[in-house]
Amino acid sequence: MHKARVIARRGNRASKGSKRCLQHLAPTPSVQLTTLPNKIRVATERTPGHFSSVGLYVDAGSRYETPDILGVSHFLDRMAFKSTKSRTEEEMAAAIHSLGSQILCSSTREALMYQSSHFHQGTPLAVSLIADTVCNPKLAEEEVEAQRDAAAYEIREISSKPEMILPEILHGVAYNHTGLGNSLLCPPERVEKITPDTLRRAMDLWYKPERMVVAGVGMQHEELVELVDKHFSSLKTAPLPPSQPSRSSQQVPQHLLSPHTPSVTKTLTRAASYLFPNSPSDAPSPQSSPASTYTGGHEYIHDTNTEFNHLYIAFEGGGINDEDIFALATMQVLLGGGGSFSAGGPGKGMYSRLYTHILNHFPQIDHCASFHHIYTDSSLFGLFASFVPASSGLRGGNTPGQILPHLVHQLSLLLYTAVPEKELERAKNQLKSSMMMALESRAVEVEDLGRQLLVGNRREPIEEMVEKIDRLTPSDIQRVATKVWGHGSGRKPTVVCMGHEQTGDWQSVFRKYSVSV
């Protein structure tokens, strides 16, 4: 896998004796990267247009939550752009309104992100607002109390929607409810325990300049460097403990291969998926990710109030640094799937395997799709289906034990039958086009830039990703499928079911198709 050479040079404005002796790096021809003295990184990409986008990306999120701060990511998301030490909540709202921008904060398992898209002249105000909410939050008790009520309502609403809560349950079962198994939602029993002190404690742990990247698209690099130096220079670097290893894996923005299921919240829609290479060896060393061990397992949630039965199966794949990540990404597109009715024809995946092999043959299945959640050192790859329950009395209803073989069979086909060249070429083209179309969005582009640089000093050009996808062959697909869920691979499945009936002897299904066990 290609690694960029990081070129260190001095900027035009930083002389040898300059107080701000800045390190300029040129990861790619279109990207400029400056590391300020306190180790916060500032990156820009030259993109023409009428709007600019700027974002702050913090190496934090639910993965980093320990029992004493469990649930803080959900609250930090909601507490963004409230009152600060220099602005009241009304003044913050008025400034955002005057900016006329799309400004937001969102949390994922491995990042907290503050982003704004605005007219070019709005960049100074946007950076000021982001810096104010990150560096000078007031965290007033009354504001936290209001968010407790909002979070409790949100948790109740999401928990009542299987398609939104089941991906969170799946992660919990797969990773034993720690690390990547921590939910993006605050646990209900923790809502009342989230206080201003809890939030400050988490921010003190996470909001360090060496864990931050400020990215901008559509602005002059020196302009953004000056703004970041003005507003963030007060942040002090905390030295890493000698025993703590640096993290060399990559973090993944998630728009390109997100699951077809609706997300839990605006933050849960960002289920991982950009693809980039190893960090350069001479890049700054970000914080190491807490260990997160995949365990697999089975969980059944009995709920007769749901309209459908819901069944998920997943296996652990490699992290973003794994050499086979592009093969898994292509397999997700090849399996595809979606709703039982999809307007738009073949471009919406109507020729994918889950459509042609399952949805077109079983009208009782309302939804069937593949998913791929990618993280720094692990990923979850799998399939899910929502279908009419047998106990409903409706014609054609099924139990999870009757649908599970169809899902496992689709995985076994990738193990024991070579993918036809034409079918593989179609999946590769769909993957490449989805990546390119996603990057047409200014908001996606700035997030892609910021999150790649959050754990490395280089943004991988789309041309390199396309080249890696083009090199995939049917034998690569078979090899990677065998590694991830092949018979004798030792990989344990994760099976989660919600609805009217249980899965029954699910292990025997995997044995029958020689998958996993």
Secondary structure, 3 states (H helix, E strand, C coil): CCCCCCCEEECCCCCCCCCCCCEEEEEECCEEEEECCCCCEEEEECCCCCEEEEEEEECCCHHHCCHHHCCHHHHHHHHCCCCECCCCHHHHHHHHHHHCCEEEEEECCCCEEEEEEEEHHHHHHHHHHHHHHHHCECCCHHHHHHHHHHHHHHHHHHHCCHHHHHHHHHHHHHCCCCHHHCCCCCCHHHHHHCCHHHHHHHHHHHCCHHHEEEEEECCCHHHHHHHHHHHHCCCCCCCCCCCCCCCCCCCCCCCCCCCCCCCCCCCCCCCCCCCCCCCCCCCCCCCCCCCCCCCCEEEEEECCCCCCEEEEEEEEECCCCCCCHHHHHHHHHHHCEEECCCCCHHHHCCCCHHHHHHHCCCCCEEEEEEEEEECCCCEEEEEEEEECEHHHCCCCCECHHHHHHHHHHHHHHHHHCCCCHHHHHHHHHHHHHHHHHHCCCHHHHHHHHHHHHHCCCCCCCHHHHHHHHHCCCHHHHHHHHHHHHECCCCCCCEEEEEECCCCCCHHHHHHHCCECC
